[in-house]
């Protein structure tokens, strides 16, 4: 397993372009299941493990998938008929939740583990006419053509909103989704589906209307720049008091990040070629602002730790909290929220990641820490981000991604 070696204290400077969004590519790959004719031709597709794994899943469903990694293109050939699929082997709740709607709409039958997807999605599929039964700790979900219905989400959740939109596009009649998530990912999914022949209205607002159609077709679609990677690079610039231009950014997708950084004292300039972030030596404390991507709250916590004062954040995975506390982070959990006491003086030490988000959070902490930080399981970064260590290096970070065997040989020159 690879390790990330980081010598903290380097200010990042320069320009860097983000790759296509892995999250948006994944959703587009799954949306391809809804098409019964033509090809879905995707451009600007990131070279990540998540995309590769989904391609293999599509091939197992007998879809022809052609990948051109040098040109970042992906072509998925539609199938006139799909066979029912068993999702119980899928470990990702996100993937299972996104796949359930298209597969149910196209095949009429899906099988998954009892607690594999949020209960709200299952309940709303029932409202759309699905029959759900429990057998040996597995859910068997069956339906003829789904029926349009009025759904009101208890939680304005991006994943639930996306899942139900994809379930509704081939339903009979109109589906109204109240309290829908307004995330950029929902807007992009709606745009893609509409280009494939769907009729989705109101994406990006609290009420989404879906007029069901009888079939969808393939189309050409370019994946937007990865707003999560852009957020990571913008945070890295602020954390190191740097001066970085992040290119290939969809401005709407990072507006919440811009608001957050400006609130904390950084200067952000929107330029023709991207977004420029200039850090500050005196960071101001601030809680997560509206529209800041919730998926990046753990990474934001590193910047909050460096601010002059107390701020709060959402409760994070205890495993990650334990690793940050090893780095002398002033973090405590109180009344269901995280309290961050800054300015923290982070210390480099050996820490362990357990997924892409934790690997990124610990890498950002390493950029701010004094001394050498070693992030074990650093290869997790490659699940979601294309060449992120190399991009940080290009901006001046003293950072290396090393195999387990060679990592120890590299320690001397880092000290």
C-alpha positions as CSV (number, residue, x, y, z in Angstrom):
1,X,0.0,0.0,0.0
2,X,1.3,3.5,-0.9
3,X,2.2,6.2,1.6
4,X,2.1,9.9,1.3
5,X,5.1,11.7,2.7
6,X,4.6,15.4,3.4
7,X,7.0,18.0,4.8
8,X,4.8,20.8,6.0
9,X,5.3,24.5,5.9
10,X,5.6,25.1,2.2
11,X,3.5,27.9,0.6
12,X,1.7,26.8,-2.5
13,X,2.0,29.0,-5.6
14,X,1.1,28.6,-9.3
15,X,-1.7,27.4,-11.5
16,X,-3.3,24.0,-11.8
17,X,-6.2,22.5,-13.7
18,X,-8.7,20.2,-12.2
19,X,-9.7,16.9,-13.8
20,X,-13.3,16.0,-14.7
21,X,-15.5,15.3,-11.7
22,X,-15.4,11.6,-10.6
23,X,-18.7,12.1,-8.8
24,X,-20.4,13.5,-11.9
25,X,-18.9,10.8,-14.1
26,X,-20.1,8.1,-11.8
27,X,-23.7,9.4,-11.9
28,X,-23.5,9.7,-15.7
29,X,-22.3,6.1,-15.9
30,X,-25.3,5.0,-13.9
31,X,-27.7,7.2,-15.8
32,X,-26.6,5.3,-18.9
33,X,-28.6,2.3,-17.6
34,X,-31.7,4.3,-18.4
35,X,-31.0,4.6,-22.1
36,X,-32.4,1.9,-24.4
37,X,-31.0,3.2,-27.6
38,X,-27.8,4.9,-28.9
39,X,-24.5,5.7,-27.1
40,X,-23.7,7.8,-24.2
41,X,-20.4,9.5,-25.1
42,X,-18.8,11.2,-22.1
43,X,-15.9,13.6,-22.4
44,X,-13.5,14.9,-19.7
45,X,-13.7,11.7,-17.7
46,X,-11.2,11.4,-14.9
47,X,-8.9,8.4,-14.7
48,X,-9.9,7.2,-11.2
49,X,-10.5,3.8,-9.6
50,X,-14.2,4.7,-9.0
51,X,-14.8,5.3,-12.7
52,X,-12.9,2.0,-13.6
53,X,-14.9,0.0,-11.1
54,X,-18.2,1.3,-12.4
55,X,-17.2,0.5,-16.0
56,X,-16.6,-3.1,-14.9
57,X,-20.0,-3.2,-13.2
58,X,-21.7,-2.0,-16.5
59,X,-19.9,-4.6,-18.5
60,X,-21.3,-7.3,-16.1
61,X,-24.7,-6.0,-17.1
62,X,-23.8,-6.6,-20.8
63,X,-23.3,-3.0,-21.7
64,X,-20.4,-2.4,-24.1
65,X,-18.0,0.2,-22.6
66,X,-15.1,1.8,-24.5
67,X,-12.5,3.7,-22.6
68,X,-9.9,6.1,-24.1
69,X,-7.8,7.2,-21.2
70,X,-5.4,9.4,-23.1
71,X,-8.3,11.5,-24.4
72,X,-10.4,11.1,-21.3
73,X,-13.4,9.8,-23.3
74,X,-15.8,7.1,-22.3
75,X,-18.5,5.5,-24.6
76,X,-21.3,3.4,-23.2
77,X,-23.5,1.5,-25.6
78,X,-27.2,1.3,-24.6
79,X,-29.0,-2.0,-24.3
80,X,-32.6,-2.4,-25.5
81,X,-33.2,-4.9,-22.7
82,X,-31.5,-5.2,-19.3
83,X,-31.6,-8.1,-16.9
84,X,-32.4,-7.7,-13.2
85,X,-29.4,-7.2,-11.0
86,X,-28.4,-8.2,-7.5
87,X,-26.8,-5.2,-5.7
88,X,-26.0,-7.0,-2.5
89,X,-22.3,-7.3,-3.3
90,X,-21.9,-3.5,-3.8
91,X,-20.3,-2.0,-0.7
92,X,-20.9,1.6,-1.6
93,X,-24.2,2.9,-0.3
94,X,-23.9,5.8,-2.9
95,X,-23.6,3.4,-5.9
96,X,-26.4,1.2,-4.7
97,X,-28.7,4.1,-4.0
98,X,-28.0,5.6,-7.5
99,X,-28.4,2.3,-9.3
100,X,-31.6,1.2,-7.7
101,X,-33.8,3.6,-9.6
102,X,-32.5,3.0,-13.2
103,X,-32.5,-0.8,-12.7
104,X,-36.0,-0.9,-11.2
105,X,-37.3,1.3,-14.0
106,X,-35.6,-0.8,-16.7
107,X,-35.9,-4.3,-15.4
108,X,-38.7,-4.2,-12.8
109,X,-36.7,-6.0,-10.2
110,X,-33.7,-5.3,-7.9
111,X,-32.3,-7.1,-4.9
112,X,-30.2,-5.5,-2.2
113,X,-29.2,-5.8,1.4
114,X,-31.6,-4.6,4.1
115,X,-29.6,-1.6,5.2
116,X,-27.7,-0.9,2.0
117,X,-29.6,2.3,1.0
118,X,-31.4,5.0,3.1
119,X,-34.8,4.0,4.3
120,X,-36.3,7.2,2.7
121,X,-35.4,6.0,-0.8
122,X,-37.1,2.7,-0.2
123,X,-40.2,4.4,1.2
124,X,-40.4,6.8,-1.7
125,X,-40.0,3.9,-4.2
126,X,-43.0,2.3,-2.6
127,X,-44.9,5.6,-3.2
128,X,-43.9,5.2,-6.9
129,X,-45.6,1.8,-7.0
130,X,-42.7,-0.5,-6.1
131,X,-43.4,-3.7,-4.0
132,X,-40.8,-4.2,-1.3
133,X,-40.4,-7.5,0.6
134,X,-37.8,-8.8,3.0
135,X,-36.3,-12.2,2.5
136,X,-33.2,-13.5,4.4
137,X,-32.0,-10.0,5.3
138,X,-32.2,-9.0,1.7
139,X,-34.8,-6.6,0.1
140,X,-36.5,-7.8,-3.1
141,X,-38.0,-4.7,-4.9
142,X,-40.3,-5.3,-7.8
143,X,-42.4,-3.1,-10.0
144,X,-44.2,-2.9,-13.3
145,X,-43.9,0.6,-14.8
146,X,-43.5,3.0,-11.9
147,X,-46.3,5.5,-11.3
148,X,-45.7,9.3,-10.8
149,X,-46.4,10.5,-7.3
150,X,-46.0,13.4,-4.9
151,X,-42.9,12.9,-2.7
152,X,-41.8,15.0,0.2
153,X,-38.2,14.3,1.4
154,X,-37.8,14.5,5.1
155,X,-34.1,15.3,4.6
156,X,-33.0,17.6,1.7
157,X,-30.4,15.0,0.6
158,X,-28.5,15.0,-2.7
159,X,-28.3,11.2,-2.9
160,X,-32.0,10.7,-2.3
161,X,-32.9,13.4,-4.8
162,X,-30.7,12.0,-7.5
163,X,-32.0,8.4,-6.9
164,X,-35.6,9.4,-7.1
165,X,-35.2,11.6,-10.2
166,X,-33.7,8.6,-12.0
167,X,-36.5,6.4,-10.8
168,X,-39.1,8.9,-12.0
169,X,-37.9,9.7,-15.5
170,X,-39.4,6.5,-17.0
171,X,-42.5,6.5,-14.7
172,X,-46.0,6.9,-15.9
173,X,-47.2,10.4,-15.1
174,X,-45.7,13.3,-13.2
175,X,-43.6,13.0,-10.1
176,X,-43.1,16.0,-7.8
177,X,-40.2,15.9,-5.3
178,X,-40.6,18.5,-2.5
179,X,-37.6,19.6,-0.3
180,X,-35.3,18.4,-3.0
181,X,-31.6,19.0,-2.7
182,X,-30.3,22.0,-4.6
183,X,-26.7,20.7,-5.1
184,X,-24.8,21.2,-8.3
185,X,-24.8,17.5,-8.8
186,X,-28.6,17.5,-9.0
187,X,-28.5,20.2,-11.6
188,X,-25.9,18.4,-13.7
189,X,-27.8,15.1,-13.5
190,X,-31.0,16.8,-14.7
191,X,-29.2,18.5,-17.6
192,X,-27.8,15.1,-18.7
193,X,-31.1,13.3,-18.4
194,X,-32.9,16.1,-20.3
195,X,-30.3,15.7,-23.1
196,X,-31.1,12.0,-23.1
197,X,-34.8,12.8,-23.6
198,X,-36.1,13.1,-20.1
199,X,-38.3,16.0,-18.8
200,X,-36.9,17.2,-15.5
201,X,-37.8,20.7,-14.3
202,X,-36.8,22.7,-11.3
203,X,-33.5,21.1,-10.6
204,X,-31.5,23.4,-8.3
205,X,-34.7,24.5,-6.5
206,X,-36.6,22.9,-3.6
207,X,-39.3,21.5,-5.9
208,X,-38.4,19.2,-8.8
209,X,-41.0,18.0,-11.3
210,X,-40.4,15.0,-13.5
211,X,-42.7,14.2,-16.4
212,X,-42.2,10.5,-17.2
213,X,-41.3,9.4,-20.7
214,X,-41.3,6.0,-22.3
215,X,-37.6,5.8,-23.2
216,X,-34.3,7.6,-23.1
217,X,-31.5,7.6,-25.6
218,X,-27.8,8.2,-25.6
219,X,-26.1,11.6,-26.2
220,X,-22.8,13.5,-26.1
221,X,-22.0,15.0,-22.7
222,X,-18.9,16.7,-21.2
223,X,-18.2,16.1,-17.5
224,X,-17.7,19.4,-15.6
225,X,-14.5,20.0,-13.8
226,X,-14.3,18.3,-10.4
227,X,-15.6,20.8,-7.8
228,X,-14.4,18.5,-5.0
229,X,-10.9,18.6,-6.4
230,X,-11.2,22.3,-6.9
231,X,-12.3,22.7,-3.3
232,X,-9.4,20.7,-2.1
233,X,-6.9,22.8,-4.1
234,X,-8.5,26.1,-2.9
235,X,-8.4,24.9,0.7
236,X,-4.7,23.9,0.2
237,X,-3.9,27.4,-1.0
238,X,-5.6,28.9,2.0
239,X,-4.1,26.4,4.5
240,X,-0.6,27.2,3.3
241,X,-1.1,31.0,2.9
242,X,-0.4,30.5,-0.7
243,X,-1.3,32.1,-4.1
244,X,-2.9,29.5,-6.4
245,X,-5.1,29.7,-9.6
246,X,-7.4,26.8,-10.0
247,X,-8.4,26.3,-13.6
248,X,-11.2,24.3,-15.3
249,X,-13.6,25.2,-12.5
250,X,-17.4,25.6,-13.0
251,X,-17.9,28.8,-10.9
252,X,-21.4,27.9,-9.7
253,X,-20.1,24.7,-8.2
254,X,-17.5,26.5,-6.0
255,X,-19.5,29.6,-5.0
256,X,-20.0,28.2,-1.5
257,X,-16.2,27.6,-1.2
258,X,-15.5,31.2,-2.4
259,X,-17.9,32.6,0.3
260,X,-16.3,30.4,3.0
261,X,-12.7,31.5,2.2
262,X,-13.7,35.2,2.0
263,X,-15.5,34.9,5.3
264,X,-12.3,33.5,6.8
265,X,-10.1,36.4,5.5
266,X,-8.7,35.0,2.3
267,X,-8.9,36.9,-1.0
268,X,-10.6,35.2,-3.9
269,X,-10.5,36.6,-7.4
270,X,-12.6,35.1,-10.3
271,X,-10.5,35.3,-13.4
272,X,-11.0,34.3,-17.0
273,X,-8.8,31.3,-16.6
274,X,-10.0,30.2,-13.2
275,X,-10.3,31.1,-9.6
276,X,-7.4,32.7,-7.8
277,X,-7.0,32.1,-4.0
278,X,-4.6,34.3,-2.0
279,X,-4.2,33.1,1.6
280,X,-3.8,35.3,4.7
281,X,-1.5,35.0,7.7
282,X,-4.5,35.8,10.0
283,X,-7.4,33.4,9.4
284,X,-10.7,34.3,10.9
285,X,-12.9,31.6,12.5
286,X,-16.1,30.8,10.7
287,X,-18.6,27.9,10.7
288,X,-19.4,26.2,7.4
289,X,-21.2,28.7,5.1
290,X,-24.3,28.0,3.0
291,X,-23.5,26.1,-0.2
292,X,-20.2,24.9,1.0
293,X,-20.1,21.2,-0.1
294,X,-21.0,19.0,2.9
295,X,-18.7,16.3,1.4
296,X,-15.7,18.5,2.1
297,X,-16.6,19.4,5.7
298,X,-13.7,17.3,7.1
299,X,-11.2,19.0,4.8
300,X,-12.6,22.4,5.8
301,X,-11.9,21.5,9.5
302,X,-8.2,21.7,8.8
303,X,-8.5,25.4,7.7
304,X,-10.8,26.1,10.7
305,X,-8.1,24.6,13.0
306,X,-5.7,27.3,11.8
307,X,-8.0,30.2,12.4
308,X,-7.6,32.5,15.3
309,X,-10.5,31.4,17.4
310,X,-13.2,28.9,17.9
311,X,-15.5,27.5,15.2
312,X,-17.8,24.5,14.7
313,X,-18.2,21.8,12.1
314,X,-20.3,18.6,11.6
315,X,-19.3,15.5,13.6
316,X,-16.7,13.5,11.6
317,X,-15.9,9.9,11.5
318,X,-14.3,8.9,14.8
319,X,-11.4,7.2,13.0
320,X,-10.5,10.4,11.3
321,X,-10.9,12.4,14.5
322,X,-8.5,10.0,16.3
323,X,-5.9,10.6,13.6
324,X,-6.2,14.4,13.7
325,X,-5.8,14.3,17.5
326,X,-2.5,12.5,17.1
327,X,-1.4,15.6,15.1
328,X,-2.2,17.8,18.2
329,X,-5.4,19.1,16.6
330,X,-7.6,21.1,19.1
331,X,-10.8,19.2,18.3
332,X,-13.6,18.1,20.6
333,X,-17.1,16.7,20.1
334,X,-19.8,18.5,22.0
335,X,-23.6,18.2,21.7
336,X,-23.6,16.6,18.3
337,X,-21.1,19.0,16.7
338,X,-17.4,19.4,16.4
339,X,-15.7,22.3,18.2
340,X,-12.3,23.4,16.7
341,X,-10.1,25.6,18.8
342,X,-7.5,27.5,16.8
343,X,-4.9,28.4,16.0
344,X,-3.7,24.8,16.3
345,X,0.0,24.0,15.9
346,X,-0.2,20.7,14.1
347,X,2.7,18.3,14.4
348,X,3.7,15.8,11.7
349,X,3.4,12.1,12.6
350,X,2.4,8.8,11.1
351,X,-1.4,8.6,10.5
352,X,-3.6,6.2,8.6
353,X,-6.3,6.9,6.0
354,X,-9.3,4.6,5.5
355,X,-10.9,6.2,2.4
356,X,-10.4,9.0,-0.2
357,X,-11.8,11.7,2.0
358,X,-9.7,10.8,5.1
359,X,-6.6,10.6,2.9
360,X,-7.2,14.1,1.5
361,X,-8.0,15.5,5.0
362,X,-4.8,14.1,6.5
363,X,-2.8,15.3,3.5
364,X,-4.1,18.8,3.9
365,X,-3.3,18.6,7.6
366,X,0.2,17.5,6.7
367,X,0.7,20.6,4.5
368,X,0.0,22.7,7.6
369,X,1.9,20.6,10.1
370,X,5.4,21.2,11.4
371,X,7.7,18.3,10.4
372,X,7.1,15.1,8.5
373,X,3.6,13.6,8.1
374,X,3.3,10.1,6.8
375,X,-0.2,9.2,5.6
376,X,-0.6,5.4,5.3
377,X,-3.0,4.0,2.7
378,X,-2.4,7.1,0.6
379,X,-3.5,5.3,-2.5
380,X,-7.1,5.9,-1.5
381,X,-6.7,9.4,-3.0
382,X,-6.7,7.7,-6.4
383,X,-10.2,6.4,-5.9
384,X,-11.7,9.9,-6.3
385,X,-8.9,12.2,-7.6
386,X,-6.7,12.1,-10.7
387,X,-3.0,12.8,-10.0
388,X,-3.7,15.0,-7.0
389,X,-0.3,14.4,-5.3
390,X,1.4,15.4,-8.5
391,X,-0.7,18.6,-8.8
392,X,0.2,19.6,-5.2
393,X,3.9,19.0,-6.0
394,X,3.6,21.2,-9.1
395,X,2.4,24.0,-6.7
396,X,5.5,23.6,-4.5
397,X,4.3,21.1,-1.9
398,X,7.1,18.9,-0.5
399,X,5.1,15.7,-1.0
400,X,5.7,12.3,-2.4
401,X,3.5,9.2,-3.0
402,X,5.6,6.2,-2.3
403,X,5.2,2.4,-2.3
404,X,5.5,0.8,1.2
405,X,9.0,-0.5,0.5
406,X,10.4,2.7,-0.9
407,X,8.8,5.0,1.6
408,X,11.4,4.3,4.4
409,X,14.2,5.1,2.0
410,X,12.7,8.5,1.3
411,X,12.4,9.6,5.0
412,X,16.0,10.8,5.3
413,X,15.8,13.5,2.7
414,X,12.5,14.8,4.1
415,X,13.9,15.3,7.6
